[in-house]
């Protein structure tokens, strides 16, 4: 009829760890995105960047626009 010896420090730490894990799980559900949603967003972002990069002018392809008095060239 002997009682089991329990390390109270380990019990306290295990209880706190379980509480933190429960809180983390709730926050993941509340604020997180599913992996598929993240992948979809990243794929759309890469596609948009590729389209923008494809439409970007090259510095050697532009015509001479120095004689156009734009807002920055007005005297």
C-alpha positions in Angstrom: 0.0 0.0 0.0 2.8 2.4 -0.9 2.0 5.5 -2.8 3.8 6.2 -6.1 6.5 8.8 -5.8 5.8 11.8 -8.1 8.2 14.5 -9.0 6.0 17.6 -8.7 8.3 19.7 -10.8 7.9 17.3 -13.7 4.1 17.2 -13.3 4.0 21.0 -13.2 6.1 21.3 -16.3 4.1 18.7 -18.2 0.9 20.5 -17.3 2.3 23.8 -18.5 3.6 22.2 -21.7 0.2 20.7 -22.5 -1.5 24.1 -21.9 0.9 25.9 -24.2 0.4 23.2 -26.9 -3.4 23.6 -26.6 -3.1 27.4 -26.9 -0.8 27.0 -29.9 -3.2 24.7 -31.6 -6.1 27.2 -31.0 -4.0 30.0 -32.5 -3.0 27.9 -35.5 -6.7 27.3 -36.2 -7.6 30.9 -35.5 -4.8 32.7 -37.4 -3.1 30.2 -39.6 -3.4 29.2 -43.2 -3.5 25.7 -44.5 -0.5 24.6 -46.4 -2.5 24.4 -49.6 -3.6 28.0 -49.2 0.0 29.1 -48.7 1.2 27.2 -51.8 -1.6 28.7 -53.9 -0.7 32.2 -52.8 3.0 31.6 -53.5 2.2 30.2 -57.0 0.0 33.2 -57.8 2.7 35.5 -56.6 5.4 33.8 -58.7 3.2 33.9 -61.8 2.5 37.6 -61.3 6.2 38.4 -60.8 7.1 36.4 -63.9 4.5 38.4 -66.0 5.9 41.7 -64.6 9.5 40.7 -65.3 8.5 39.7 -68.8 6.9 43.1 -69.5 9.8 45.0 -68.0 11.7 47.3 -70.3 15.4 46.7 -70.7 17.7 49.7 -70.3 19.2 49.3 -73.8 15.8 49.0 -75.5 14.4 52.4 -74.6 14.6 55.4 -76.9 16.2 58.7 -76.1 13.7 60.6 -74.0 16.0 63.4 -72.8 14.3 66.0 -75.0 10.9 65.3 -73.4 10.4 68.0 -70.7 8.7 65.8 -68.1 8.0 66.9 -64.5 11.6 66.0 -63.4 13.2 67.8 -66.4 11.2 71.1 -66.3 13.4 74.1 -66.1 
